[in-house]
């Protein structure tokens, strides 16, 4: 038994489709190609890349598929890991004004969409989960954000820690995912990436693969 080592970390990944003002979402490309990319590169020992899903860039109207995606990770689909504590969700979203990657520390219980989402919903100062209380309520990731940022910086990436994931769909999904993680004993992290015109596709693919390696090394 002792020689087997700890059970593998399973990382599930999501990206988003296009939305208002962003006709080609880099996260759709990153997540769609990630499995092939890391398979060629070789995954670190003790890491399994689970599902790679592309989400609709929408809030309330896309909740059902979001929860189906989150639930699928812990309902025996990945039976090789009965330990939910070794299951990590990584959500990639684009920040079209960004010049570097951002590891998001928290999400806030507020939906204030600057433009309608892809299903036409445009909430203003609405609590994401009314049962959590007011729109100032925060949920924080249990992952060591500073440590992750430092490790990626040492690898040569332009990356920062952020405590503001906005109030649009990225924050909306992260809030739900953090709540789900707390309930189920899993972990969740949101990462904002720039457009490919700011940081090219190959660098962003390498960054995503490096992030997986860093997350696996934490366990």
Secondary structure as GFF3:
##gff-version 3
##sequence-region A 1 219
A	DSSP	three_ten_helix	2	4	.	.	.	ID=ss1
A	DSSP	beta_strand	9	16	.	.	.	ID=ss2
A	DSSP	alpha_helix	26	41	.	.	.	ID=ss3
A	DSSP	beta_strand	47	55	.	.	.	ID=ss4
A	DSSP	three_ten_helix	60	62	.	.	.	ID=ss5
A	DSSP	alpha_helix	63	72	.	.	.	ID=ss6
A	DSSP	three_ten_helix	84	86	.	.	.	ID=ss7
A	DSSP	beta_strand	87	94	.	.	.	ID=ss8
A	DSSP	beta_strand	101	104	.	.	.	ID=ss9
A	DSSP	beta_strand	106	108	.	.	.	ID=ss10
A	DSSP	three_ten_helix	130	132	.	.	.	ID=ss11
A	DSSP	beta_strand	138	140	.	.	.	ID=ss12
A	DSSP	alpha_helix	145	154	.	.	.	ID=ss13
A	DSSP	beta_strand	159	162	.	.	.	ID=ss14
A	DSSP	alpha_helix	169	184	.	.	.	ID=ss15
A	DSSP	beta_strand	187	193	.	.	.	ID=ss16
A	DSSP	alpha_helix	201	217	.	.	.	ID=ss17
###
